[in-house]
Amino acid sequence: PYLITGYIQALFTLFIVCVVAYILVQFIWSVRHDLQLKTDEFSQEMTQQIALCSKSYYENKCMPGQRVPAMYQACTEWEICMSRD
């Protein structure tokens, strides 16, 4: 009887440890997945913003030599925006 009880207790303890480990691994995986999604979302937003700045820069003829003085500030902002990484 004591031997069987010891085995049952050891199996139960092993089961509990496995369940806790599984929950911990799932939590870590979930956090990493959420961080990856946020990083991808941020990267996509930055790419879209850079594309919009580039479009505005070229549509408004902000290239040196073609830049209108009244557009200097806006052109400078678009140029800075385009050069972001």
N, C-alpha and C positions, 0 to 999 in steps of 0.2 A: 504493500500500500504506500509506504513512504517513497519508494523508488518511482512509482507511477505518479504520485503527487509532485515530485521533483521535476519529472519530465513535463508534466502538464504546466507547471509554473514556468519552467524554462521556455516552453513553446509560447505561452501567453506573453511572457516578457519580450521574446523575440518578435512576436506579432505586433506588440505595442511599439517597439523600437522601429520596426519597418513602416508602420502607419505614420509615426511622427516624422521619419525621414522622408517619406513620400510627400507629406504635406509641406515640409520645408523645401523640398526640391520644386514642387509645384509653385510655391510662393516666389521663390527666386526666379524661376522661369517666367512667371507672370510679370514680375517687375522688369526683368530684362526685355521682355517682349513689348511692354508698354513704353519703355525708354526708347527702344528701336523705332516704334511707331511715331513717337513725338519727334525724334531726330529726323526721320524721313519726311514728316509733315513740315518741319521747319526748313529743311533743305529745299523742298519743293516750293515753299512760299518764297524763299530767297531767290530761287531760280526765276520764278515768275516776276518778282519785283525787278530783278536785274534786266530781264527781257523787256519789261515795260519802260525802264529808264533808258535802255538802249534805243528802243523805238522812238521815244520822245526826243532823245538826243539827235538822232538822224533826221527825223521828220522836221525838226525846227532848225536844221542846218547849223548845228553847234560846232562844227569842225573849225579848227583855227583857220582864220582867213575868210570864213563865211559868217562868223558869229556876229550878230547884231548887238550893239552895246546894251540895248534894253533887255536882252535875254541873257546877259552875262551871269547873273546870279543863278537863274534856273539851269543854264547850261553847265555851270560848275557843279551844281548839286547832282545833275544827271550823270556827269562824268565821274564823280566820286561814287555814286551808286553803281555805275557800270563796272567799276574796278574792284568792287567787293568780292571776296572769296567766300 
